[in-house]
């Protein structure tokens, strides 16, 4: 099985007119949106620690003295009275906002008589470029963000009479420009101490600058040209004359996390100068080579070919339009899959902040939903493809955030809920605030949701499940998983039937209709709560078994899990979303939270729980028949659920819907507005259609649609410590390669009969369990070739 190595390029025949048409570059910490203008290039810039707020934002918990009363009201089915108590007592300050750093504007004089314009982003080398012909001479521009050397690099080549250009920095935040040297300017900026969320329109002023210790930053811009003249003009712009080739380096640093350090300005300057000096000494060509090599180490782990496309050579926006009008384009799905991987590599690298609602790309001071971490689905969806698509290192920023969040979450658990362990609610920011937000007008249907910590803890387990790294499980994951489980043990209460339930409880952002016709969102034992807790307890129990320790706690969890309020099937045949079989206020609601136990959880497994699986199917169909799946990330979630249902054609239908209804010209996901979770969820969904491993088996091609009848994939990861290659034709699996990183029993499920397994030229014995399932003994470090 050989690598396809087909081009992976987004390209356009005109400059970007809008931000959602610009092309993203990033190194995990620095991000840029490249517009590609002929006479005026704009690169909108971000740095991942440029947020509003101050260190005081870490701890903003409010006590909940009337919790017992709220539970009593819920037990008496006085749901709105309980909801009022939540609104008045426990909802606290809102999270802070992720902010834009600056714009780099390059004005080029003398652009005329141009033709053959091409603007592109090459996903294989993580480089954006612009090419055009002027007076029969080729002109080029390249831009990339190096993770290896921590700079953004730009090279412009105009090999005619030379060029005159100016390069300047500006910002939407408070800033000033200073001359550093003849070829070097610095933007020095300050973040607001507070920014109101964009949906809080009645608050004045919405943006506050004061003398509190908010984050400060510097962006250093340096220009080099061997032939031309470089100077800083009276407008504090870098001015270049008579140059045929110009190289520009940008470095940036902030005062986070030690925002009040008396040496902070020296430290920022020294960091930037060190990076610029290194870039200059390395030189552009070597810098680019180092950047490409570092990127491809991650990007090239997975190759995918979903079939030939007649439209592959057309501009990306033209391909999208043709696809919307009914044309098939299998490689457009491949491009979407790999674009999601590219965006994760570009926005989430070891040592950076995790990808937020917009990854690292944001051009607004009051971005949608503060561009924060929304942990009732969106943040988790960002990382659904991390392990499966062989980008385990890119998972690390989220895992690190979970560790940091557990510190603030312990105070939230103690002060707000009088519980052990740690928790988080539905919004998190750079300061790792974990309290329920929504003070002065927030609605508990979205603001009150103390299950964020429990769900995030699932990512700790998933990292182990794929890597089988017991040191990581013992030293890093399990202690936090246990503390999240302790919170859940304390948060659960016994109901009148002896079941353990959560109370108060919401199903994120959804509402129900009570028996007397009222609309409410607060009740007890929402299905998502119970499934997340089931998942966490199960993960902790399996971790205890793997590590051979803490057996007493595992027994406690086993006992509690057996008493959790069970899943129910409602009057429509659907999986019940709440404790009672309430009617939904919005039957087509974008969230499908009650299906958590099926995806991304594993409480309900297709081949083990037929009745509950059918209830999942009916729930999903009921949502869709009433207009659900209308937002980008919701559509991506649906792809994954249909993949788990092994409903290939429906899964593909929503891949198509994601591309036709929820994708901007630059392939960013459209909620609308832009949210990056739909990109990551789409990548996960396409992978889930080809390989699944949640049921302690590798399921090969479980949801292969007719439109991808011929193809291959190399490098997907499976839980249990496996890497998998697959190739197929006529919609049937031909062969597979499985690389095992640990010793153990490898169980597989496939719709086609196995013919042979061999490793190193030796035939390997296998045991057939039924017509579609078999297993063999795998050794660590060996590769197995399977033919069908």
KOLZABA-339144 format. One line per 8 residues: number of its first residue (from 1); their letters; for each residue z, x, y of C-alpha. Coordinates in steps of 0.001 Angstrom, whole numbers, plus 500000, padded with zeros to 6 digits. Layout:
BEGIN
NUM	a	Z X Y ~ ...
END
This chain:
BEGIN
1	xxxxxxxx	500000 500000 500000 ~ 498858 501678 503213 ~ 499813 501133 506831 ~ 497396 499038 508869 ~ 498003 500820 512217 ~ 495815 498319 514048 ~ 495944 498392 517859 ~ 498781 496362 519348
9	xxxxxxxx	497684 495816 522929 ~ 498156 493165 525594 ~ 495338 493491 528123 ~ 493912 491630 531122 ~ 490864 491918 533372 ~ 492732 491276 536632 ~ 496033 492258 538267 ~ 499118 490103 537837
17	xxxxxxxx	499441 487414 540487 ~ 502895 486274 539347 ~ 505952 487916 537831 ~ 505317 486159 534486 ~ 501925 487908 534342 ~ 503300 491420 534952 ~ 503820 493747 531985 ~ 507317 494879 530907
25	xxxxxxxx	508356 498465 530255 ~ 511890 499585 529443 ~ 514091 502218 527861 ~ 517041 499940 527116 ~ 518716 500798 530413 ~ 515888 500845 532970 ~ 513295 498110 533074 ~ 510111 497654 535036
33	xxxxxxxx	507580 494868 535524 ~ 504166 496367 536271 ~ 501784 494205 538310 ~ 498732 496491 538289 ~ 497406 495765 541766 ~ 494423 497804 542917 ~ 495436 498511 546511 ~ 499111 497739 546088
41	xxxxxxxx	500932 498466 542850 ~ 504336 496806 542503 ~ 506824 497791 539833 ~ 509850 495496 539945 ~ 512849 497487 538706 ~ 516081 496714 536861 ~ 519057 498697 535595 ~ 521221 497098 532945
49	xxxxxxxx	524609 497512 534694 ~ 523547 496098 538072 ~ 525575 492887 538098 ~ 527593 491001 540658 ~ 531350 490874 540353 ~ 534298 493257 540229 ~ 536656 494502 537498 ~ 538948 491550 538327
57	xxxxxxxx	536368 489305 536648 ~ 537452 490548 533220 ~ 540509 488327 532949 ~ 540222 484810 534400 ~ 541965 482718 531764 ~ 543716 479460 532548 ~ 546513 478034 530398 ~ 545967 474761 528577
65	xxxxxxxx	549366 473020 528769 ~ 548012 469627 527744 ~ 546261 470792 524564 ~ 548621 468732 522403 ~ 547963 465655 524531 ~ 544192 466213 524339 ~ 544398 466395 520560 ~ 546418 463187 520462
73	xxxxxxxx	543840 461414 522603 ~ 541036 462621 520339 ~ 542930 461392 517269 ~ 543173 458011 519030 ~ 539420 458170 519744 ~ 539985 458320 523507 ~ 537359 460995 523825 ~ 536605 460788 527530
81	xxxxxxxx	540275 460934 528443 ~ 540517 464155 526442 ~ 537363 465392 528121 ~ 538926 464830 531542 ~ 541935 466958 530592 ~ 539649 469801 529521 ~ 537739 469640 532789 ~ 540914 469723 534862
89	xxxxxxxx	542932 472333 533009 ~ 541137 474915 530922 ~ 537706 475408 532498 ~ 537787 478583 534604 ~ 535659 480805 536807 ~ 531941 481173 536181 ~ 530414 484388 534908 ~ 528693 486825 537222
97	xxxxxxxx	524937 487411 537537 ~ 522546 490086 536354 ~ 520643 491355 539396 ~ 517352 493068 540301 ~ 517685 496687 541401 ~ 514613 497378 543529 ~ 510861 497201 543923 ~ 508726 500319 543861
105	xxxxxxxx	505632 499669 545982 ~ 502680 502074 545870 ~ 500002 501440 548514 ~ 496679 503163 547831 ~ 494171 503616 550656 ~ 490437 503562 550203 ~ 490139 501363 547132 ~ 486613 499940 547235
113	xxxxxxxx	483567 499095 545122 ~ 485662 498723 541971 ~ 484523 497426 538601 ~ 485546 497416 534925 ~ 489175 496682 535759 ~ 491572 496739 532790 ~ 495358 496323 532825 ~ 497150 496789 529522
121	xxxxxxxx	500389 497359 527653 ~ 500123 499401 524459 ~ 503005 498396 522207 ~ 502483 501421 519959 ~ 503134 503978 522691 ~ 505169 501775 525077 ~ 502907 502612 528000 ~ 501435 500325 530634
129	xxxxxxxx	498184 501403 532244 ~ 495538 500386 534748 ~ 491946 501582 534584 ~ 489022 500837 536861 ~ 485814 502389 538085 ~ 485349 503195 541768 ~ 481986 504463 542982 ~ 481026 505191 539355
137	xxxxxxxx	484163 507320 538815 ~ 486989 506366 536447 ~ 490470 505983 537976 ~ 493615 505640 535855 ~ 497282 504834 536243 ~ 499994 505129 533548 ~ 503598 503950 533628 ~ 506343 504273 531015
145	xxxxxxxx	510145 504236 530782 ~ 511432 507101 528663 ~ 514541 506526 526544 ~ 514534 510205 525592 ~ 514613 511536 529159 ~ 515963 508483 531035 ~ 513307 508260 533739 ~ 510413 506009 534625
153	xxxxxxxx	507263 508105 534922 ~ 504010 507210 536684 ~ 500790 509172 536839 ~ 497828 508244 539049 ~ 494463 509966 538711 ~ 491633 509423 541218 ~ 489218 512308 540643 ~ 486923 511610 543617
161	xxxxxxxx	487591 512566 547245 ~ 491316 512500 546725 ~ 493641 509717 547691 ~ 496080 508755 550334 ~ 498974 506685 549178 ~ 502499 505754 550131 ~ 505377 505016 547773 ~ 508483 503212 548938
169	xxxxxxxx	511563 501473 547554 ~ 513023 498179 548708 ~ 515647 495805 547314 ~ 516886 492217 547535 ~ 520453 493573 547559 ~ 522217 495385 550386 ~ 520609 498824 550624 ~ 519558 501724 552780
177	xxxxxxxx	516933 504446 552270 ~ 517675 508130 552812 ~ 515431 511177 552827 ~ 516588 513689 550209 ~ 513709 516211 550414 ~ 510065 516305 551496 ~ 509071 514728 548181 ~ 512214 512737 547441
185	xxxxxxxx	513805 509552 548801 ~ 516905 507682 547643 ~ 517705 503972 547726 ~ 521458 503433 547928 ~ 522546 499891 547158 ~ 525581 497680 546690 ~ 525937 494597 544500 ~ 527617 491419 545721
193	xxxxxxxx	531214 490880 544662 ~ 530257 487350 543675 ~ 527091 485328 543012 ~ 527268 481636 542203 ~ 525137 480486 539250 ~ 521781 479135 540376 ~ 522658 475625 539172 ~ 525690 475494 541543
201	xxxxxxxx	523600 474429 544539 ~ 526370 472981 546702 ~ 528423 476183 547022 ~ 528231 478084 550325 ~ 527845 480957 550630 ~ 526381 481485 547145 ~ 526232 485282 547526 ~ 529272 487193 548771
209	xxxxxxxx	529503 490805 549930 ~ 532972 492025 550898 ~ 535228 495057 550630 ~ 536114 494498 546970 ~ 535089 497199 544499 ~ 531710 495908 543344 ~ 529041 497989 541625 ~ 527026 500461 543696
217	xxxxxxxx	523845 502197 542652 ~ 521262 504796 543550 ~ 517551 504939 542718 ~ 515896 508325 543288 ~ 512123 508533 543744 ~ 510385 511895 543517 ~ 506662 512662 543901 ~ 504744 515703 542649
225	xxxxxxxx	501146 516683 543359 ~ 499559 520068 542763 ~ 496782 519608 545300 ~ 497922 517133 547921 ~ 500358 517082 550807 ~ 503612 515186 550296 ~ 506046 514181 553034 ~ 508549 511518 554017
233	xxxxxxxx	507176 509517 556954 ~ 509049 507787 559776 ~ 509361 504609 557710 ~ 511158 506622 554991 ~ 508206 506226 552637 ~ 506800 509016 550532 ~ 503319 509756 551862 ~ 500725 511657 549809
241	xxxxxxxx	497365 512859 551139 ~ 494307 514519 549597 ~ 495615 514327 546047 ~ 493534 513785 542940 ~ 496524 513487 540637 ~ 500015 512288 541515 ~ 503101 512130 539298 ~ 506076 509997 540279
249	xxxxxxxx	509490 510062 538613 ~ 512240 507507 539158 ~ 515864 507902 538052 ~ 518757 505543 538670 ~ 522508 505386 538130 ~ 525391 503036 538976 ~ 529139 503248 539442 ~ 529845 501047 536413
257	xxxxxxxx	532295 501047 534683 ~ 534576 503062 536964 ~ 533530 501353 540169 ~ 536393 502719 542300 ~ 536220 506357 541171 ~ 536518 508556 544266 ~ 533812 510864 542873 ~ 531395 508035 542111
265	xxxxxxxx	528746 509006 544662 ~ 528607 512605 543470 ~ 528425 511425 539883 ~ 525514 509060 540569 ~ 523602 511720 542486 ~ 524231 514375 539830 ~ 523040 512108 537019 ~ 519829 511271 538850
273	xxxxxxxx	519166 514866 539891 ~ 519725 516148 536370 ~ 517227 513640 534969 ~ 514642 514337 537655 ~ 515012 518079 537278 ~ 514545 517856 533527 ~ 511506 515610 533875 ~ 509956 518025 536368
281	xxxxxxxx	510595 521068 534166 ~ 509266 519352 531033 ~ 506101 518178 532765 ~ 504319 514865 532469 ~ 502365 515488 529265 ~ 505354 516702 527263 ~ 507542 513976 528760 ~ 505024 511384 527630
289	xxxxxxxx	504770 512910 524158 ~ 508561 512858 523774 ~ 508651 509258 524940 ~ 505935 508125 522532 ~ 507499 509952 519580 ~ 510905 508402 520268 ~ 509426 504928 520593 ~ 507228 505161 517515
297	xxxxxxxx	510163 506269 515381 ~ 511337 502668 515736 ~ 508129 500755 516382 ~ 506159 502100 513434 ~ 508755 501166 510834 ~ 507101 497778 510408 ~ 503379 497137 510116 ~ 501934 493656 509783
305	xxxxxxxx	498468 492240 509207 ~ 498144 488460 509037 ~ 494377 488368 508718 ~ 491255 489062 510738 ~ 490686 487433 514127 ~ 487380 486938 515922 ~ 489174 487032 519280 ~ 491041 490322 518902
313	xxxxxxxx	488986 492172 521515 ~ 489317 489515 524221 ~ 491863 489636 527062 ~ 495253 488331 525945 ~ 495308 485402 528368 ~ 491838 484365 527177 ~ 493044 484541 523554 ~ 495988 482316 524453
321	xxxxxxxx	493693 479754 526085 ~ 491377 479725 523071 ~ 494360 479336 520744 ~ 495621 476419 522840 ~ 492207 474813 522425 ~ 492329 475008 518638 ~ 490923 478426 517767 ~ 492675 480253 514915
329	xxxxxxxx	493850 483794 515676 ~ 496134 485222 512947 ~ 496441 488544 514739 ~ 497840 486762 517790 ~ 500834 485861 515624 ~ 501027 489515 514576 ~ 500967 490512 518229 ~ 503740 488014 519038
337	xxxxxxxx	505848 489398 516167 ~ 505407 493013 517223 ~ 505856 492138 520895 ~ 509310 490804 520058 ~ 510123 494096 518344 ~ 508752 496013 521347 ~ 510911 493972 523735 ~ 514037 494597 521654
345	xxxxxxxx	513348 498344 521562 ~ 512746 498263 525324 ~ 515849 496256 526239 ~ 518494 497248 523687 ~ 519014 500877 522734 ~ 522065 502767 521531 ~ 524424 503261 524474 ~ 522925 500524 526685
353	xxxxxxxx	524015 496986 527441 ~ 522750 494312 525038 ~ 519695 492259 525899 ~ 520736 489330 528097 ~ 518968 485997 528678 ~ 516028 487907 530180 ~ 516349 491133 528218 ~ 516561 493621 531091
361	xxxxxxxx	513850 492097 533294 ~ 514901 489958 536264 ~ 513557 489628 539815 ~ 516079 487144 541262 ~ 519535 487532 542829 ~ 520406 484079 541459 ~ 518473 484079 538200 ~ 518375 481077 535865
369	xxxxxxxx	521774 480654 534178 ~ 522838 483938 535837 ~ 520738 485855 533269 ~ 524017 486318 531420 ~ 524944 486283 527730 ~ 524938 482663 526545 ~ 526730 482793 523233 ~ 526265 479266 521908
377	xxxxxxxx	522800 480295 520612 ~ 520828 482479 523001 ~ 522562 485859 522686 ~ 522720 485515 518910 ~ 519029 484596 518735 ~ 518195 487746 520681 ~ 519424 489739 517689 ~ 518136 487629 514804
385	xxxxxxxx	515218 490056 514253 ~ 517225 493280 514690 ~ 518084 493998 511055 ~ 515271 492039 509394 ~ 512556 493785 511413 ~ 514029 497247 510772 ~ 515580 497857 514192 ~ 519190 498248 513128
393	xxxxxxxx	519924 500785 515886 ~ 518870 498210 518476 ~ 521633 495935 517169 ~ 524254 498473 518281 ~ 524590 497331 521938 ~ 525535 493820 520810 ~ 527992 495161 518224 ~ 529565 497328 520919
401	xxxxxxxx	529803 494350 523266 ~ 531608 492395 520556 ~ 534237 495154 520377 ~ 534666 495047 524168 ~ 534667 491258 524239 ~ 537404 491142 521599 ~ 539738 492875 524081 ~ 539342 490213 526756
409	xxxxxxxx	539070 487575 524033 ~ 542588 488348 522812 ~ 543939 487262 526187 ~ 541836 484097 526108 ~ 543116 483287 522619 ~ 546721 483872 523675 ~ 546837 482472 527230 ~ 544454 479525 526926
417	xxxxxxxx	544959 478495 523293 ~ 548258 480042 522124 ~ 546475 481570 519127 ~ 546396 484928 517448 ~ 543235 487002 517222 ~ 540390 486752 519717 ~ 537802 484277 520878 ~ 535014 483859 523393
425	xxxxxxxx	533372 480820 524879 ~ 529748 480096 525710 ~ 529202 482507 528650 ~ 529794 486272 528796 ~ 528820 488841 531422 ~ 528977 492591 532031 ~ 532745 492293 532645 ~ 533154 490670 529206
433	xxxxxxxx	534727 487494 530512 ~ 535637 485273 527565 ~ 537204 482225 529217 ~ 535665 478756 529268 ~ 533675 478561 532516 ~ 533113 475432 534621 ~ 535955 475251 537117 ~ 535366 472565 539778
441	xxxxxxxx	532656 470440 538228 ~ 531715 471966 534884 ~ 531074 469696 531927 ~ 532948 470446 528667 ~ 529806 469568 526704 ~ 528531 473034 527582 ~ 531521 474766 529160 ~ 534144 474307 526422
449	xxxxxxxx	533204 476016 523186 ~ 535715 478544 521752 ~ 533510 479366 518765 ~ 531577 482174 520484 ~ 533729 484925 519004 ~ 533526 483520 515485 ~ 529729 483295 515637 ~ 529319 486740 517182
457	xxxxxxxx	531474 488167 514386 ~ 528704 487144 512014 ~ 526573 489907 513527 ~ 529167 492472 512456 ~ 528807 491250 508884 ~ 525014 491047 509070 ~ 524833 494711 510105 ~ 526753 495591 506960
465	xxxxxxxx	524806 493165 504770 ~ 521547 494924 505604 ~ 522796 498523 505761 ~ 525578 498421 503124 ~ 527497 500924 505247 ~ 531064 500585 503946 ~ 532498 503033 506481 ~ 531181 500822 509259
473	xxxxxxxx	532521 497709 507539 ~ 535981 499190 507040 ~ 536435 500943 510380 ~ 534522 498748 512819 ~ 533428 495356 511523 ~ 536229 494030 509352 ~ 539113 494494 511819 ~ 537288 492370 514410
481	xxxxxxxx	536133 489832 511832 ~ 539725 489451 510665 ~ 541001 488898 514208 ~ 538316 486261 514804 ~ 539395 484596 511546 ~ 543041 484686 512688 ~ 542054 482778 515805 ~ 540277 480164 513690
489	xxxxxxxx	543277 479808 511339 ~ 545502 479089 514339 ~ 542959 476870 516117 ~ 542477 474611 513106 ~ 544797 471624 512798 ~ 545407 469265 509906 ~ 544024 465772 510349 ~ 545331 462510 508922
497	xxxxxxxx	543387 463086 505671 ~ 544729 466589 505106 ~ 541546 468373 506180 ~ 541555 471299 508606 ~ 539587 470469 511746 ~ 538901 471938 515164 ~ 540187 469856 518063 ~ 539015 469626 520792
505	xxxxxxxx	535483 470258 519557 ~ 531968 469994 520968 ~ 528490 470335 519504 ~ 526970 472631 522137 ~ 525451 470730 525046 ~ 524949 467510 523086 ~ 526588 464101 523526 ~ 527266 461096 521321
513	xxxxxxxx	527758 457367 521826 ~ 531172 455992 520901 ~ 531748 452726 519061 ~ 532376 450972 522380 ~ 529176 452321 523922 ~ 530574 455196 525994 ~ 528944 458592 526230 ~ 531136 461541 525255
521	xxxxxxxx	530916 465128 524075 ~ 534494 466025 523078 ~ 535784 465017 519653 ~ 536978 466936 516592 ~ 535385 468864 513730 ~ 531849 469157 515085 ~ 529698 470289 512183 ~ 528724 473531 513884
529	xxxxxxxx	532391 474489 514327 ~ 533158 473892 510678 ~ 530065 475755 509461 ~ 530723 478780 511680 ~ 534303 478958 510407 ~ 533112 478578 506804 ~ 530688 481432 507407 ~ 533328 483683 509011
537	xxxxxxxx	535905 483044 506290 ~ 533277 483709 503594 ~ 532180 486945 505254 ~ 535787 488131 505514 ~ 536446 487275 501863 ~ 533360 489181 500721 ~ 534278 492115 502969 ~ 537736 492215 501403
545	xxxxxxxx	536135 492299 497959 ~ 533692 495036 498943 ~ 536438 497185 500459 ~ 538974 496343 497736 ~ 541756 495677 500204 ~ 543502 492897 502142 ~ 543392 490598 499117 ~ 546330 488525 500371
553	xxxxxxxx	544495 487633 503562 ~ 541367 486821 501565 ~ 543437 484390 499477 ~ 544710 482756 502658 ~ 541139 482315 503860 ~ 540040 480972 500480 ~ 542760 478339 500622 ~ 541896 477400 504205
561	xxxxxxxx	538160 477277 503495 ~ 538745 474789 500675 ~ 540473 472475 503158 ~ 537835 472593 505917 ~ 536437 469210 506882 ~ 533348 468946 504656 ~ 529721 468397 505559 ~ 528637 464760 505588
569	xxxxxxxx	525315 462959 505297 ~ 524901 460197 507887 ~ 523344 456767 507874 ~ 519878 458103 508689 ~ 520070 460544 505779 ~ 520683 463310 508306 ~ 523306 466021 508289 ~ 526074 464509 510382
577	xxxxxxxx	526614 466362 513677 ~ 530119 465144 514488 ~ 533264 464031 512640 ~ 532042 460438 512773 ~ 528462 459330 512238 ~ 527853 458837 515951 ~ 524463 458052 517425 ~ 523167 460806 519708
585	xxxxxxxx	522680 460190 523403 ~ 519552 462314 523098 ~ 518137 462169 519536 ~ 515540 464812 520437 ~ 518082 467270 521843 ~ 516928 470893 522074 ~ 519993 472228 520190 ~ 520094 471842 516411
593	xxxxxxxx	523634 473210 516205 ~ 524694 471116 513208 ~ 522096 472943 511089 ~ 523933 476271 511528 ~ 525080 476186 507902 ~ 521449 476268 506796 ~ 520169 478737 509393 ~ 521355 481247 510447
601	xxxxxxxx	524294 480585 508106 ~ 524302 480357 504308 ~ 526629 477465 503555 ~ 523625 475350 502537 ~ 521038 477095 500343 ~ 517697 475491 499502 ~ 517734 476080 495737 ~ 521460 475420 495328
609	xxxxxxxx	522228 472368 497493 ~ 519332 469885 497217 ~ 521059 466865 498800 ~ 522371 468765 501822 ~ 519022 470554 502158 ~ 517267 467189 502303 ~ 519755 466123 504972 ~ 518837 469234 506940
617	xxxxxxxx	515163 468355 506597 ~ 515743 464799 507790 ~ 517884 466007 510707 ~ 515146 468329 511842 ~ 512437 465712 511483 ~ 514578 463206 513377 ~ 514971 465688 516246 ~ 511240 466396 516331
625	xxxxxxxx	510192 462745 516117 ~ 512284 462149 519232 ~ 510760 464976 521267 ~ 512818 467998 520164 ~ 511569 471569 520081 ~ 510321 471308 523643 ~ 511915 474523 524899 ~ 510875 478017 523862
633	xxxxxxxx	514030 479135 522097 ~ 514479 475720 520461 ~ 510960 475961 519088 ~ 511768 479438 517729 ~ 514914 478096 516036 ~ 512795 475394 514381 ~ 510408 478017 512971 ~ 513334 479704 511252
641	xxxxxxxx	514714 476468 509807 ~ 511310 475432 508446 ~ 510940 478914 506956 ~ 514272 478487 505134 ~ 513066 475073 503963 ~ 510005 476897 502571 ~ 507852 474453 504519 ~ 505100 476930 505371
649	xxxxxxxx	502752 474596 507204 ~ 505498 473167 509442 ~ 506809 476640 510201 ~ 503299 477691 511187 ~ 502876 474538 513281 ~ 505816 475684 515408 ~ 504544 479252 515605 ~ 501464 477658 517085
657	xxxxxxxx	503592 475443 519340 ~ 505534 478478 520570 ~ 502280 480186 521544 ~ 500543 477143 522991 ~ 503394 475451 524870 ~ 506094 478051 525466 ~ 504367 481337 526280 ~ 503464 482862 529650
665	xxxxxxxx	500290 484965 530079 ~ 502284 488180 529461 ~ 503622 486608 526213 ~ 507107 486177 527675 ~ 508776 483071 526295 ~ 508813 480044 528576 ~ 511933 477889 528284 ~ 510716 477250 531020
673	xxxxxxxx	511672 479325 533011 ~ 511499 482681 531243 ~ 514123 483314 528572 ~ 513621 486181 526156 ~ 515440 484528 523233 ~ 512287 482619 522280 ~ 510433 485919 521866 ~ 513124 487303 519590
681	xxxxxxxx	513552 484043 517708 ~ 509792 483874 517156 ~ 509750 487393 515735 ~ 512622 486519 513401 ~ 510888 483322 512317 ~ 507616 485030 511411 ~ 509544 487612 509378 ~ 511604 484850 507718
689	xxxxxxxx	508368 483206 506581 ~ 507514 486387 504663 ~ 510887 487601 503380 ~ 514328 486017 502979 ~ 517531 487502 501590 ~ 520411 485240 502670 ~ 520966 483813 499154 ~ 521733 487199 497522
697	xxxxxxxx	518141 487541 496381 ~ 514900 488799 497875 ~ 512587 485828 498267 ~ 508997 487056 498621 ~ 506533 485055 500734 ~ 508738 481931 500743 ~ 506810 480184 503543 ~ 503307 481666 503693
705	xxxxxxxx	500963 479279 505539 ~ 497341 478741 504617 ~ 496272 480272 507943 ~ 497647 483664 506819 ~ 496068 483542 503360 ~ 495333 487263 503318 ~ 497496 490000 504722 ~ 500253 492540 504319
713	xxxxxxxx	503542 493658 505790 ~ 505378 496931 505391 ~ 508947 497812 506286 ~ 510867 494533 506491 ~ 514534 494845 505553 ~ 516497 492688 503140 ~ 520229 492173 502796 ~ 521708 494267 500036
721	xxxxxxxx	520159 497511 501258 ~ 516425 497050 500630 ~ 513178 497750 502448 ~ 510175 495697 501361 ~ 506371 495947 501552 ~ 504161 493021 500527 ~ 500439 492407 500235 ~ 498688 489179 499361
729	xxxxxxxx	495287 487505 499133 ~ 494155 483923 498577 ~ 497719 482912 499562 ~ 499161 484662 496489 ~ 501281 487784 496264 ~ 499453 490762 494771 ~ 502046 493509 494823 ~ 505311 494548 496400
737	xxxxxxxx	507135 497798 497057 ~ 510917 497781 497184 ~ 512891 500775 498416 ~ 516529 500569 497376 ~ 519147 502371 499469 ~ 522086 501501 497214 ~ 522670 501068 493502 ~ 522910 497501 492256
745	xxxxxxxx	521222 494464 490750 ~ 518106 493477 492681 ~ 517359 489779 492229 ~ 513987 488456 493342 ~ 512376 485062 493773 ~ 508617 484606 493892 ~ 506180 481761 493315 ~ 503907 484017 491230
753	xxxxxxxx	504710 485534 487847 ~ 505799 489172 487726 ~ 503562 491444 485644 ~ 505196 494856 485857 ~ 507795 496937 487673 ~ 507398 500711 487737 ~ 509085 503607 489491 ~ 507865 507214 489431
761	xxxxxxxx	505293 506247 486817 ~ 507901 504761 484472 ~ 507973 501084 483559 ~ 511257 499387 484518 ~ 512876 496642 482452 ~ 513588 493325 484140 ~ 515256 490079 483119 ~ 513557 486776 483766
769	xxxxxxxx	515957 484041 484888 ~ 513412 481221 485255 ~ 509783 480725 486261 ~ 510365 482048 489763 ~ 513412 484323 489510 ~ 514092 487695 487865 ~ 516216 490778 488376 ~ 516339 494477 487577
777	xxxxxxxx	518808 497350 487952 ~ 517999 499363 491076 ~ 519144 502910 491799 ~ 519875 504272 495258 ~ 517009 506216 496832 ~ 514318 504963 494436 ~ 511087 503114 495162 ~ 509877 500324 492884
785	xxxx	506312 499057 492656 ~ 505884 495457 491520 ~ 502624 493850 490506 ~ 502059 490113 490086
END
